[in-house]
């Protein structure tokens, strides 16, 4: 500034000198450029630009006049004019790194990203500490989805502009989120709170930060997670006895219902489960895991041992996380194989490939409630089911009762998130089409889902309630089992499931869970009309 001030004094003195007035156009242009630079430093961009234009009338190829004209145009948000001026400056002085750097910025601001990238990267390699250069290089890399390199550039940003500082932090946070580091991304974006910067993305940053916090993992370096549960249960209908014996006009149907309903069906029991998940591949936004879930139940009533369940569920999953229009999203693909045994003998298996896409839409504000976050997931699943102990193996009259089937399902679930996920409300819908080998079990179904999860103010307990209603319209007329009117008709079921759960965590690894589940399947065919209540208590260890 001192040198510029002295230069301005000399220029002012010389303007009154007849001798100087006779000097060359180059000298006159130099004086005008010096005055324009002073005006530019004082942020008087329009006056500075007028002086630079006047200088260019004396010397149309004056490199400093062209260079500072470009800067003034950028400050006045006229990137196309800035490009023209800086291109001319670069032609005048091709090796000047400052001109190349600012031309790259002008290209980027004008939307000419490919032209900008080469110049910005060259300038960055020459001197990464140039004012604002790291920010623009980071933006260019972010746009090309080179998120790791973008973070490096944002980290080296040197600037005196608070807006550029905040923008660098914002995009650094987004990049960390895309790379699957939500803890670090959340911490980065959280620092935008309370800065006082009047930036249009600040509210969006807070929304993204909340979304990342909701989905963050306790330890980003941790690859293995385990959950082991042991406990007991009591079921009032282990054998799924029908609830209305002797209520049809058909004597044979009534005899069958009475016979089934006479079975012992209540029993306490014990259970154990294991859920394991290992992330074997992580690279930026990509992650792949292998999974395994195991369940074993044992009814303490000896007569109900045939209903002891053992389930094995191995699987593999792949995830891609990123942002679209600055909204976090995740795409997941999963394959599972489920093998279920009853009393240690194979009962059924199921192959299930699944695709899920999730996105965090913008939050909104409600009176008396405050900010409401959102999470939307769309899911589709294909399933092939095979049953191993079909009655047709013993009697061909039961061929219509074969349950081997292909099931196609698609649906969505949306979560409303309150008070930083202390309360979550879920709603969802699914459509499924079951095409069974036996005509009695083919159906088209509609499923509605709703749920509430709440962190209670007592001892960090968590309460969860879920409601599921599944309407199933069976495709074919039943061939063996009659309806309540004594006729063979198409089966129509409405299954409602209520589940309430209370979790008390002792610490980060141990918790106790109490759960109640009620299943009420209302059917026009009395064989399938039943109610079951199950009470469960579990102790869980989590790693």
Secondary structure, 3 states (H helix, E strand, C coil): CHHHHHHHHHHHHHHCCHHHHCCCHHHHHHHHHHHHHHHHHCCCHHHHHHHHHHHHHHCCCCHHHHHHHHHHHHHCCCHHHHHHHHHHHHHHCCCCHHHHHHHHHHHHHCCCHHHHHHHHHHHHHHCCCCECHHHHHHHHHHHCCCHHHHHHHHHCCECCCHHHHHHHHHHHHHHHHHCCCHHHHHHHHHCCCCCCCCCCCHHHHHHHHHHHHHHCCCCCCCCEEEEEEEEEEEECCCCCCCCCCCCCCCHHHHHHHHHHHCCCCCEEEEEEEEEEEEEEEEECCEEEEEEEEEEEEEECCHHHHHHCEEEEEEEEEEEEEEEECCEEEEEEEEEEEEEEEECCEEEEEEEEEEEEEEECCCCEEECCCEEEEEEEEEEEEEEEEEECCCHHHCCHHHHHHCCCEEEEEEEEEEEEEECCCCEEEEEEEEEEEEEECCHHHCEEEEEEEEEEEEECCCCCCEEEEEEEEEEEEEEEECCCCCCCCCCCCEEEEEEEEEEEEEEEECCCCEEEEEEEEEEEEEECCHHHCEEEEEEEEEEEEEC
